[in-house]
Amino acid sequence: MSQHTTLLIFIFLYLILNIFIGYWASKRVHDSNDFIQAGRSLPMFFNATALFALWFGSETVFGASSEFMKHGLSGVIEDPFGGVLALLLFGFFFVRKLYRLNILTLSDLLRDKYGKTVELMSAIFMVFSFFGYIAAQLLALGIILKNVVPGMELYSAILICSVLVTFYTFIGGMWAVTITDLIHNIVIVIGLIALAIFFTNEAGGLGAVMEKYHANPGRTFEFFPEDGALNWTNWWSAWLVLGLGSLCSQDIFQRANSAKNERAAVNSTYWGAILYLIMAALPLYIGFVVKYHYYGGVVNEEVDMQQTFPQLVLSEAPLVLQILFFGSVLSAVLSVASGALLAPASIISENIVRPLSKNKLSDKKFLWILRLSVVFMAIISTITAFMGEDIYELVAMSSIVGMVSLLGPVTAALYWKKSSKVGAMLSMILGFTSWAVFEYIVKPEYYSFLPALFLSILALVAGSYLFKDKTEPVTGELIDIKIKT
């Protein structure tokens, strides 16, 4: 049996294992609450690993390592550093307030604060923001499978991976996501550490790599940007893409909200941030060794590391390391993809379908709508993956859509009692439309979300002062009563 055939068998068995885990997890799904947030019963460790796996997928393993090789440390501010910032900010400012509300989605928060119209609008924006994100994960899975299976077209590989991740998310919900995340994380740690050691040894040790680095350092370890107002503006903006863009994501809220208590929810975000920072350093280190050992310290923009990296492992690494590498990458991307499918499906069911049915659905029917929403998101995201090319850009676009349309209304719902329904609607509409204009028409040299975010906040403030709600929000008082009783 050839090495390639053996690798294929191991990958096939690993993918089948995920299906069996999903089936086992489905036995714990008795109602919609179990499906969406695992019955709010997860211990802190499980929650922390789920939050660590939130972004540790294609954009970190392929995208961030590629950016690091080309642009150095200042090129990966967006991810992983922005992702760490998002978890820390979410844990400090959002988790406690959101956990006490006992809601299923962030659109529930906006419904309770601003009404059903804002609920529907926010749900549409949230769902839209996930298409590119899920597509990036499916594209990465397709690239992996295409490199392993000779002659397989990328479209076919994407479709196969889409069916797989959809199936186990469909049957197991958050229980399947959480349990598979734990197993995936173990494989990720083992696989990336083993690969880092291998490439270091291939290069003659870390000392040999550092010698090549000193001969041609470039900007590899320059954390700050080059001088210039535009460079500094884009550097600070890169922190905000994930740092602020992910704060209003159903994905991060849903995972944190699955904790068994408030303390576990808060601590899991901090531990998730620590794990993410440590583990995200491994792909960057591997990229550093590859850059100076195989490319002499110079990686051109034309080099597609999304394709080159897995091909390099196949050509250079022994079979055991190939299995570990592809197992770890599959694990990382599957973890992100499954959670990303579940989050918008929850929004579609809870904040679009349920209101349209006038809350007449039984929980059994609602559970089926949840599962069908997973399939719907998978279909649209698969089509998006067929059209997308750059994993890093797909993920960034998804975060930006959430930031410019939802960050203002969600934050105001938690912290500003005077914010109004009209202000929230104006914020969402003006933020999104202005970003689209700047991104696709004006095309400035700086990040397009900067003026859009400013206009979104301005619209929220102006709209809230000019068009005040006739009744005071009662969400907080109602929650206090529920807790006391």
DAGI-V939827 format. One record per residue. N is the residue number from 1. PHI is phi in radians with two decimals (none if undefined). OMEGA is omega in degrees with one decimal (999 if undefined). Layout:
((N | PHI | OMEGA) (N | PHI | OMEGA))
This chain:
((1 | none | -178.1) (2 | -1.27 | 178.2) (3 | -1.08 | -178.2) (4 | -1.12 | 178.6) (5 | -1.11 | 178.2) (6 | -1.07 | 178.2) (7 | -1.06 | 179.3) (8 | -1.05 | -178.9) (9 | -1.11 | -179.9) (10 | -1.10 | 179.1) (11 | -1.13 | 178.8) (12 | -1.07 | 179.5) (13 | -1.12 | -179.8) (14 | -1.15 | 178.4) (15 | -1.16 | 177.3) (16 | -1.12 | 177.9) (17 | -1.02 | 178.7) (18 | -1.08 | 178.3) (19 | -1.16 | 179.4) (20 | -1.14 | 177.0) (21 | -1.10 | 177.4) (22 | -1.06 | 178.4) (23 | -1.15 | 178.6) (24 | -1.12 | -179.8) (25 | -1.13 | -178.7) (26 | -1.09 | 178.6) (27 | -1.19 | 179.4) (28 | -1.61 | -178.9) (29 | -1.63 | -179.6) (30 | -1.89 | 179.2) (31 | -2.67 | -176.5) (32 | -1.13 | 178.8) (33 | -1.13 | 175.5) (34 | -1.10 | -176.1) (35 | -1.21 | -174.8) (36 | -1.44 | -174.3) (37 | -2.42 | 173.8) (38 | 0.88 | 177.7) (39 | 1.15 | -176.3) (40 | 0.85 | -174.4) (41 | -2.28 | -174.3) (42 | -1.42 | 174.7) (43 | -1.22 | -173.4) (44 | -1.00 | -176.9) (45 | -1.08 | 178.4) (46 | -1.06 | -178.5) (47 | -1.15 | -179.8) (48 | -1.11 | 179.1) (49 | -1.18 | 177.7) (50 | -1.16 | 179.0) (51 | -1.26 | 174.0) (52 | -1.05 | -177.5) (53 | -1.35 | -174.5) (54 | -0.96 | -179.2) (55 | -2.03 | -174.7) (56 | -1.35 | -179.2) (57 | -2.34 | -174.9) (58 | -1.05 | -174.9) (59 | -1.20 | 179.4) (60 | -1.52 | -176.6) (61 | -1.21 | -178.0) (62 | -1.67 | -173.6) (63 | -1.14 | -176.4) (64 | -1.16 | 179.6) (65 | -1.11 | 178.0) (66 | -1.16 | 178.8) (67 | -1.11 | 179.2) (68 | -1.12 | 179.3) (69 | -1.12 | -176.0) (70 | -1.54 | -170.7) (71 | -2.15 | 178.9) (72 | 1.39 | -173.7) (73 | -1.09 | -179.7) (74 | -1.20 | 179.2) (75 | -1.53 | -178.7) (76 | -2.06 | 176.0) (77 | -1.11 | -178.6) (78 | -1.00 | 178.2) (79 | -2.58 | 22.7) (80 | -1.69 | -170.2) (81 | -1.13 | 177.2) (82 | -1.13 | 177.2) (83 | -1.15 | 176.7) (84 | -1.10 | 178.3) (85 | -1.03 | -179.5) (86 | -1.07 | 180.0) (87 | -1.12 | 179.9) (88 | -1.16 | 179.0) (89 | -1.13 | -179.4) (90 | -1.13 | 179.2) (91 | -1.14 | -175.2) (92 | -1.43 | -171.0) (93 | -1.85 | -168.4) (94 | -2.02 | -167.2) (95 | -1.03 | -175.7) (96 | -1.03 | -178.0) (97 | -1.09 | -178.0) (98 | -1.24 | -177.8) (99 | -1.09 | -177.8) (100 | -1.21 | -178.5) (101 | -1.31 | -179.1) (102 | 0.96 | 178.9) (103 | -1.92 | -178.0) (104 | -1.65 | -177.1) (105 | -2.42 | 175.7) (106 | -1.19 | 176.7) (107 | -1.18 | 173.1) (108 | -1.07 | 177.4) (109 | -1.04 | -178.6) (110 | -1.20 | 174.7) (111 | -1.12 | -178.8) (112 | -1.15 | -178.0) (113 | -1.55 | -170.0) (114 | -2.00 | -179.9) (115 | 1.96 | -171.8) (116 | -1.23 | -179.9) (117 | -1.11 | 178.3) (118 | -1.16 | 175.9) (119 | -0.98 | -178.4) (120 | -1.14 | 179.8) (121 | -1.07 | -179.1) (122 | -1.12 | 179.5) (123 | -1.09 | 179.6) (124 | -1.12 | 179.5) (125 | -1.13 | -179.5) (126 | -1.12 | 180.0) (127 | -1.09 | -179.3) (128 | -1.05 | -177.1) (129 | -1.18 | -176.0) (130 | -1.58 | -174.9) (131 | -1.03 | 179.8) (132 | -1.17 | -178.8) (133 | -1.14 | 178.5) (134 | -1.15 | -179.9) (135 | -1.03 | 178.9) (136 | -1.07 | 179.9) (137 | -1.21 | 179.0) (138 | -1.15 | 177.0) (139 | -1.10 | 178.9) (140 | -1.11 | 177.3) (141 | -1.05 | 178.8) (142 | -1.12 | 178.4) (143 | -1.08 | 179.2) (144 | -1.07 | -177.2) (145 | -1.13 | 179.0) (146 | -1.08 | -179.8) (147 | -1.28 | -177.2) (148 | -1.55 | -177.0) (149 | -1.70 | -177.8) (150 | -1.06 | 174.3) (151 | 1.40 | -179.0) (152 | -1.34 | 176.3) (153 | -1.32 | -178.3) (154 | -1.07 | -179.7) (155 | -1.04 | -179.9) (156 | -1.13 | -180.0) (157 | -1.12 | 178.4) (158 | -1.08 | -178.1) (159 | -1.11 | 179.0) (160 | -1.07 | -179.1) (161 | -1.16 | 178.1) (162 | -1.10 | 178.9) (163 | -1.10 | -178.8) (164 | -1.08 | -174.6) (165 | -1.19 | 177.3) (166 | -1.15 | -175.4) (167 | -1.13 | -175.3) (168 | -1.32 | 172.3) (169 | -1.27 | 179.9) (170 | -1.02 | -174.6) (171 | -1.58 | -171.7) (172 | -1.90 | 178.8) (173 | 1.02 | -176.7) (174 | -1.13 | 176.4) (175 | -1.09 | 178.9) (176 | -1.15 | 179.1) (177 | -1.05 | -175.1) (178 | -1.20 | -177.3) (179 | -1.19 | 177.3) (180 | -1.16 | 176.7) (181 | -1.01 | -179.2) (182 | -1.08 | 178.9) (183 | -1.14 | 178.9) (184 | -1.03 | -176.7) (185 | -1.12 | 176.7) (186 | -1.11 | 179.0) (187 | -1.13 | -179.8) (188 | -1.05 | -177.7) (189 | -1.05 | -178.6) (190 | -1.10 | -175.5) (191 | -1.13 | -176.6) (192 | -1.25 | 176.9) (193 | -1.12 | 179.5) (194 | -1.09 | -179.2) (195 | -1.21 | 178.0) (196 | -1.09 | 178.7) (197 | -1.12 | -178.2) (198 | -1.08 | -177.4) (199 | -1.15 | 175.9) (200 | -1.12 | 177.8) (201 | -1.14 | 178.4) (202 | -1.07 | -178.6) (203 | -1.46 | 180.0) (204 | 1.59 | 179.8) (205 | 1.74 | -177.9) (206 | -1.11 | 179.2) (207 | -1.05 | 179.3) (208 | -1.14 | 178.5) (209 | -1.14 | -179.2) (210 | -1.16 | 175.7) (211 | -1.08 | 178.0) (212 | -1.15 | 178.4) (213 | -1.14 | -178.9) (214 | -1.14 | 178.0) (215 | -1.28 | -178.6) (216 | -2.60 | -171.6) (217 | -1.20 | -176.0) (218 | 1.00 | 177.5) (219 | -2.00 | -172.9) (220 | -0.97 | -177.1) (221 | -1.94 | 174.9) (222 | -1.45 | -177.2) (223 | -1.35 | -178.1) (224 | -1.68 | -176.7) (225 | -1.35 | 173.2) (226 | -1.19 | -179.1) (227 | -1.04 | -179.7) (228 | 2.31 | -177.2) (229 | -1.04 | -178.5) (230 | -1.15 | 179.4) (231 | -1.08 | 179.9) (232 | -1.20 | 177.7) (233 | -1.06 | 180.0) (234 | -1.22 | 178.1) (235 | -1.14 | 177.4) (236 | -1.13 | 179.8) (237 | -1.13 | -179.7) (238 | -1.07 | 175.7) (239 | -1.06 | -170.9) (240 | -1.51 | -175.8) (241 | -0.97 | 173.7) (242 | -1.57 | -175.5) (243 | -1.01 | 174.7) (244 | -1.83 | -175.5) (245 | -1.11 | -177.2) (246 | -1.67 | -178.0) (247 | -1.15 | -178.6) (248 | -1.85 | 177.7) (249 | -1.60 | 177.6) (250 | -1.05 | -177.1) (251 | -1.09 | -178.9) (252 | -1.19 | 178.0) (253 | -1.12 | -175.7) (254 | -1.13 | 179.8) (255 | -1.24 | 178.2) (256 | -1.14 | -176.2) (257 | -1.30 | 179.2) (258 | -1.48 | -179.2) (259 | -1.16 | -174.6) (260 | -1.29 | 175.8) (261 | -2.71 | -175.6) (262 | -1.10 | -179.3) (263 | -1.08 | 178.4) (264 | -1.11 | 179.5) (265 | -1.10 | -178.9) (266 | -1.17 | -177.3) (267 | -1.10 | -178.9) (268 | -1.14 | 178.1) (269 | -1.20 | 179.1) (270 | -1.20 | 178.2) (271 | -1.18 | 175.4) (272 | -1.07 | 178.8) (273 | -1.13 | 180.0) (274 | -1.11 | 178.6) (275 | -1.06 | -177.7) (276 | -1.14 | -179.3) (277 | -1.12 | -179.0) (278 | -1.17 | -174.9) (279 | -1.28 | 179.1) (280 | -1.20 | 177.7) (281 | -1.22 | -177.7) (282 | -1.14 | 176.1) (283 | -1.05 | 178.3) (284 | -1.17 | 179.1) (285 | -1.13 | 178.6) (286 | -1.06 | 176.9) (287 | -1.07 | 178.1) (288 | -1.09 | -179.6) (289 | -1.11 | -180.0) (290 | -1.08 | -177.8) (291 | -1.04 | -174.4) (292 | -1.56 | 178.5) (293 | -1.53 | -174.7) (294 | -1.74 | -175.1) (295 | -2.06 | 177.7) (296 | 1.12 | 177.0) (297 | 1.57 | -178.3) (298 | -2.24 | 176.4) (299 | -2.07 | -178.0) (300 | -1.27 | 178.5) (301 | -1.09 | -177.0) (302 | -1.27 | -178.2) (303 | -1.28 | 179.8) (304 | -1.65 | -176.8) (305 | -1.25 | 175.1) (306 | -1.07 | 178.0) (307 | -1.66 | -173.0) (308 | -1.22 | -175.1) (309 | -1.05 | 178.7) (310 | -1.12 | 178.2) (311 | -1.17 | 178.1) (312 | -1.13 | 177.7) (313 | -1.11 | -179.7) (314 | -1.11 | -175.7) (315 | -1.50 | -172.6) (316 | -1.90 | -171.7) (317 | -1.53 | 174.5) (318 | -1.22 | -173.1) (319 | -1.00 | -177.6) (320 | -1.02 | -179.5) (321 | -1.26 | 174.7) (322 | -1.08 | 178.3) (323 | -1.08 | -179.6) (324 | -1.13 | -178.4) (325 | -1.14 | -177.4) (326 | -1.18 | 174.6) (327 | -1.15 | -179.4) (328 | -1.22 | 179.9) (329 | -1.20 | 176.1) (330 | -1.02 | 179.6) (331 | -1.07 | -178.2) (332 | -1.06 | -174.7) (333 | -1.29 | 177.2) (334 | -1.07 | 179.1) (335 | -1.06 | -179.0) (336 | -1.19 | -175.0) (337 | -1.11 | -177.4) (338 | -1.16 | 177.8) (339 | -1.14 | 179.8) (340 | -1.21 | 175.3) (341 | -1.25 | -175.7) (342 | -1.21 | -174.2) (343 | -1.07 | 179.8) (344 | -1.20 | 176.1) (345 | -1.08 | 177.4) (346 | -1.12 | -180.0) (347 | -1.18 | 179.3) (348 | -1.00 | -176.2) (349 | -1.25 | -172.8) (350 | -1.36 | -169.7) (351 | -1.98 | 175.7) (352 | -2.10 | -176.1) (353 | -1.25 | -177.3) (354 | -1.03 | 177.3) (355 | -1.08 | 179.3) (356 | -1.15 | 177.5) (357 | -1.49 | -178.8) (358 | 1.02 | 175.5) (359 | 1.02 | -179.2) (360 | -1.72 | -178.4) (361 | -1.36 | 170.9) (362 | -1.26 | -178.3) (363 | -1.11 | 178.9) (364 | -1.13 | 178.2) (365 | -1.19 | 179.5) (366 | -1.11 | 177.9) (367 | -1.09 | 177.8) (368 | -1.21 | 176.4) (369 | -1.14 | 175.0) (370 | -0.99 | -177.7) (371 | -1.18 | 178.1) (372 | -1.19 | 176.5) (373 | -1.18 | 174.4) (374 | -1.05 | 179.7) (375 | -1.12 | 179.4) (376 | -1.04 | 179.5) (377 | -1.10 | -179.8) (378 | -1.14 | -178.8) (379 | -1.12 | -178.9) (380 | -1.13 | -178.8) (381 | -1.20 | 177.3) (382 | -1.13 | 176.5) (383 | -1.09 | 177.5) (384 | -1.10 | 178.8) (385 | -1.12 | 177.6) (386 | -1.08 | -176.0) (387 | -1.64 | -175.2) (388 | -1.45 | -178.9) (389 | -2.23 | -173.8) (390 | -1.91 | -177.7) (391 | -1.08 | -177.3) (392 | -1.04 | -178.0) (393 | -1.22 | 178.7) (394 | -1.08 | -179.7) (395 | -1.18 | -179.7) (396 | -1.07 | -179.6) (397 | -1.06 | -179.1) (398 | -1.11 | 179.6) (399 | -1.15 | -177.9) (400 | -1.16 | 178.4) (401 | -1.02 | 178.2) (402 | -1.14 | -178.3) (403 | -1.15 | -172.6) (404 | -1.27 | -177.1) (405 | -1.83 | -168.9) (406 | -2.14 | -174.5) (407 | -1.03 | -179.7) (408 | -1.07 | -179.1) (409 | -1.05 | -178.7) (410 | -1.18 | 179.4) (411 | -1.10 | 179.7) (412 | -1.14 | 179.1) (413 | -1.09 | -179.5) (414 | -1.57 | -169.1) (415 | -2.14 | -175.2) (416 | -2.22 | -176.5) (417 | -1.15 | -176.6) (418 | -1.46 | 177.9) (419 | -1.12 | -172.2) (420 | -2.11 | 179.3) (421 | -1.04 | -179.5) (422 | -1.12 | 177.7) (423 | -1.03 | 179.3) (424 | -1.14 | -179.7) (425 | -1.16 | 178.3) (426 | -1.07 | 179.7) (427 | -1.07 | -179.5) (428 | -1.14 | -175.7) (429 | -1.20 | -177.7) (430 | -1.19 | 179.0) (431 | -1.07 | -177.7) (432 | -1.22 | -176.9) (433 | -1.14 | 179.4) (434 | -1.17 | 176.6) (435 | -1.10 | 180.0) (436 | -1.07 | 179.2) (437 | -1.13 | -179.3) (438 | -1.16 | -175.4) (439 | -1.25 | -170.5) (440 | -1.92 | -179.7) (441 | -2.03 | -178.4) (442 | -1.23 | 179.0) (443 | 0.93 | -179.8) (444 | -1.27 | 179.2) (445 | -1.31 | 177.9) (446 | -1.57 | -179.7) (447 | -1.08 | -175.4) (448 | -1.19 | -176.5) (449 | -1.33 | -176.8) (450 | -1.05 | 177.0) (451 | -1.16 | -179.7) (452 | -1.16 | 178.2) (453 | -1.14 | 178.0) (454 | -1.07 | -179.4) (455 | -1.17 | 178.2) (456 | -1.10 | 179.4) (457 | -1.18 | 178.4) (458 | -1.05 | 179.3) (459 | -1.13 | 178.5) (460 | -1.09 | -177.9) (461 | -1.18 | -178.1) (462 | -1.10 | -179.7) (463 | -1.12 | -179.7) (464 | -1.23 | 179.3) (465 | -1.38 | -177.7) (466 | -1.42 | -177.4) (467 | -2.21 | -177.6) (468 | -1.35 | 175.7) (469 | -1.20 | -178.0) (470 | -1.27 | 179.6) (471 | -2.08 | 178.4) (472 | -1.27 | 176.4) (473 | -1.08 | -176.7) (474 | -2.05 | -176.6) (475 | -0.96 | -177.0) (476 | -1.09 | -179.1) (477 | -1.14 | -179.7) (478 | -1.12 | -179.1) (479 | -1.17 | 179.2) (480 | -1.06 | -180.0) (481 | -1.13 | -179.4) (482 | -1.09 | -178.0) (483 | -1.17 | -178.0) (484 | -1.17 | -178.7) (485 | -1.43 | 999))
